Amino acid sequence: MTTTQPDTFTLAARQPAASVIAECLRTQATAPPRSPVARLFGRTPLSAESEPWYLGALGELEVARRLDSLGPDWRVFHSVPVGRGSSDIDHVVVGPPGVFTINTKHHEGHDIWLGSKRLLVSGQPTDHLRNASFEAKRASQLLSAAAHALIEVTPVIVIVGARRITVRERPATVIVLRERSLIKWLGSRPAAVPPDAVDRVADAAAQPSTWHEAPSLEPADVAAFDQLRRNVDGARTRRRGWAIAGLLAILAALPLGAVSAWTSVMSALVP
C-alpha cells in the first residue's frame, strides 16, 4: 500500500529499519499465540517467518545508532525505497568523502569468510557482494539523474555480530566491515566533495521520487516492535534461567567428589 505523504516529506525523516520492521510485524501478526506453558519455559514468540525480518531489523537499528555519531557534515538516510517494488537500501550516507550505500547483514555468532569474489557465512555462500555492488550502481544511476551530474557511489557491507571474520582477499569494489569499524572507516576517507556539492547531492537523495516512482512510506510501528523485542528478550532470559536451574539440579544430585572433580576441570578450561 502506498502511503500519501505531505509534499515537504523527505527521506531525512524516514525511520531506521522502517521496511523490515513493518514486514516483521506483518508476518508476526499471523503467528499463533504461545501457551502459558510455552511462555513459562521461555519459548520465543517469533515465528519462523518473522525471525529473519526481526534479526534484520536489529542489525539495521544497530548500524543506524552508530551512524548517528557522524558529524554535521554528513547526511544519512535510512530504509530508502528503491526501484518499482518493495526493495529498499538500508542506509544511504552522503558526506565529504562521497556517497555510500550501506547494506547491513546481521550474522550474530557466525563465522564469516571473505574472498575477492565470495562471502561465506558459516561456510555457506551468499550473494552479499553481488547485491551490494548492484545496489550501489543503481543508486549511482538514480542520483546522477536527479542531480544532473555523475555521482559515484561506494558499496559497503556492514556485518553485525559476527563471531569471526577471516579475510582471504578483500573485494576490489565492495567494502566489508564490522559494525564497530564503520564510523572510523568513514571518518578516515579523504574529503573529495565540496560542501556545496554535498548539500546538492544530499538534497537529491532526500527526495523519495529520486529513488522510487510510488514509494511506500508508511512509518514503522516502533512501539509494537519495541514490545516484541522485550518479549523476545524476556523469553531468552527465562530459557537461560531454566538452563542454569537444570545444571544446578544435576550438580546437586552428583556425589561431592564428582562435583569437585567437575569444578576442577571447568576451572582449568575456563581461566
N, C-alpha and C positions, 0 to 999 in steps of 0.2 A: 504494500500500500504506500502510495506517495503522500507525504505529509506536506501541506501548504505552509510555507514559512513567510514572514514579512520580507519585503523587498530588500531590507537592510541586513538580513541574516547573512552571516559569513561563517565559514568553517572555523574561524577562530573561537567560536562559541561551542563547537562540537565537543561532546564529552568523550574522554578516552574510552576505548573499547565499546563504544555505543552499539556497533553492529553485532559483535559477538555476545554481548550481554543480552541484547534483545533475542537473539537466536537461542541462547542458553535458557532463558526464561520461557520461551515459546515451547521448546522441547520438554523442559522440566514440568510444564503445566500438565502434560499428559501422563506423568509418572504416577503410579498408584501410591497412595499414602502408606507410610510404614506402620506396621502394627505396633502396639505398645511394647511387645517383647523385642521387636527389632530395634526400636528406639532405645530400650533399656540396654541392649548389648552393643549399641553404637554402630548399627548398620548405616551406611552412608545414605543420605536422602537423594543423592544424584542417581539418575537413570543412566543406563549405558549410552543412550543417545545424547544426553546433555553434558556428560562428563568432559568430552573433548572441548566443547564450547566453554565450559566453566574454566578449564585449565588455560585455554587460550585467553580468556578474559583476564585471569590473574597475571599472565605474562605481559599483556599489553598495559595493564594498570601499573605494573612494576616499572616498565620502561618509561611510561608517561611520568611517573613520580620522579624518576631520575632526570628526565628532560626538563622538568620544572626548574632545575637548578641552573639551566643555561642563562646567560646574561641577557640584558635588554637588547643587544644587537641581533638576537636570534628570534625567529618566529617559528612556532611549532603548530602543526595541525594534526588532529587525531581522527582515526576512523573515517578516512576520506572516501566517499563513494566514487567508484570509477567504472567507466565502460557503460554498458547498457543494462547489465543485470544487477546482481546483488553483491558483486565483488567490492572490496574496499582496500585501501592502503592503510596499514596500521598507523604509521606516522610519516608525515612529510615535514622535513626540517629545512629551513631556509636561513642562512647566516652568511657572514663574511667569507667563509671558505667555499660557499656554493650551496647546492641543493642536494638533499639526501632523501631517499626513500628507505624507511626502516621497516623490515619485516621481522616481527617478533616470533620466536619459537620457544615455547615453554617445554623443556625436556628435563624436568626435575629428576635427579637421581640417575640419569642415563649417562653413558659414555659416548662421547662424540669423536668421530674420526674425520679429519678434514684433508682432502687432497685437492689438486688443482681443478679437477672437474667433478668431484664427488664429495658428498657429505653423508656420512653414515651415522645413524642413531642406534646404539646398541647392536651394531653390525648390520642393520637394515638400511638399504639405500633409500634416499629421499630425492625429491625434486626441488629441494630448497634453493640450490644455486640457480637452476634454470628459471624458477619462478621469480626469484629476486631480480635477476637480470632482465627478464621480460617486463617486470613491473617498473623498473627504472626507465627502460626505453619508452614504454608507453607514457610515463609521466613526463619525460622529456618532450615527446611529441605534443602532448596536450598543453603543457606550459609554454612551449615555444610558440604554438599557435595563438594562445591567449595573450602572451607578452609581445608578440610580433618581433621576436628575436630568438636566436638559438640559445636554448637553456640546456646545459648538460646536467645530468642527474647521476649521482653515485649510488649504487645499490648497497645496502648494509643489512646483514642478518645479525640479529642480537639473540644469543642463546641464553635463556633464563634457567637457572637452577641446575645446570649440568654438573655431574659429579666430576667428570674429567674431560678435557678436550685435548686430543692428540693431533698435532698439526704435522702432516707429512709434507705437504706443499700448499702454500696459500694460492687461492684462485687469482687469476690475473686481473679480473674486473670487479669481483664481488668481495666486499669487506665482511669478515666474520669475526664477531666479538662476543665476549661475555658481557652480561648486563653491567657488571661493575666497572668495565673498562670503557663504556660508551662515552661518557662525558669527557673523560680525559682525552680520548682519541679525537673527538670532535674539536675540543679546545686546542689540540696540538696542530690542527690543519692550518696551513698558511692562508692568510687573507688573500682572496682573489677577486672579490666583487666589491665595488664601491658602495658606500652606504645607500646612496640614492637608488642604485640598481637593486640592492637587496630589498628595499621597500617596494619597488615596482614589481619584482617577481613575487614577493610575499602577498601583495595586493591581488595579483592574478591567482595565486594559489588559494587565497581565501574565498574565492567565488565558487560556489557549488557548480555553476554552469561551465566552469573550466574543465571539470572532470567528468560530468555525467549529464545526459540530456534531461532526465527526470529523476533526480536523486531522492531516495527515501531518507528523510532527515528526522524521523521520529526520535525524540530524546529517549535515552535508556532509562528504565525504571531502576535507578540506583538504589533506592530504599529496599526494593524487593530483592535485588541482588545481594545487598549487604546482609539481609536477613538469611538468605540462602547460605551465604558464606559463614555466618555464625552457626547455622545448623550443621554445616559440614564440619567446621572446626570442633563443635561440641561432640559430634559423633566420633571424630577421631580421638578426642580426649577420653571418651568413655571406652573405646576399644583398647587404648593403651592402659587404662586403669584395670580393665579386666585381664589383660595380658600380664601385668605386674602381679595382680592378685593370684592368678594361676601359678606363676612362678614361685611366689612366696608359699603357696599351699604345697607345691611339690617339695620345696626345701624343708618345710616343716615336717613333712612325712618321712624324710630321709633320716637315717641314723646320724648321730652327731659327728662321727668320724667321716662319713661321706660328705657331709656339709663342709667340714673343714678342708677336706681334700679338694672339693669343688671350688671353694673360695680361694684356695692357694693357686689352682690352675687359672682361674679368672684374673687374679692379681698379676700373674706372670704374663698373661696375654694382653691385658689392658693396663698400661703403665699409668 
